[in-house]
Amino acid sequence: MPTAPEPPGGTLLAVAAASADDVWAVGSQPTGDGPGILVEHWDGRRWADVPAPGQPRTDVNALSGLAVVSARDV
């Protein structure tokens, strides 16, 4: 598995992998409005920021866990 990214000022709280080229990491990161959800994806070559799923919520500012059910269901 690749080394997890080091988001500037952010914190990774969980990592899960469907395969060596399908790895997900979640946590929190600073935003202009305070802490926000951080989602990163490894595609076998690089890490990329991924928008958090669902509607923005003011009561959720981090993801602390995730599970890989299948390559299409994380």
Buried (B, 14 or more C-beta within 10 A) or exposed (E): EBEBBEBEEBBBBBBBBBEEEBBBBBBBBBEEEEBBBBBBBBEEEEBEEBEBEEEEEEEEBBBEEBEBEEEEEB
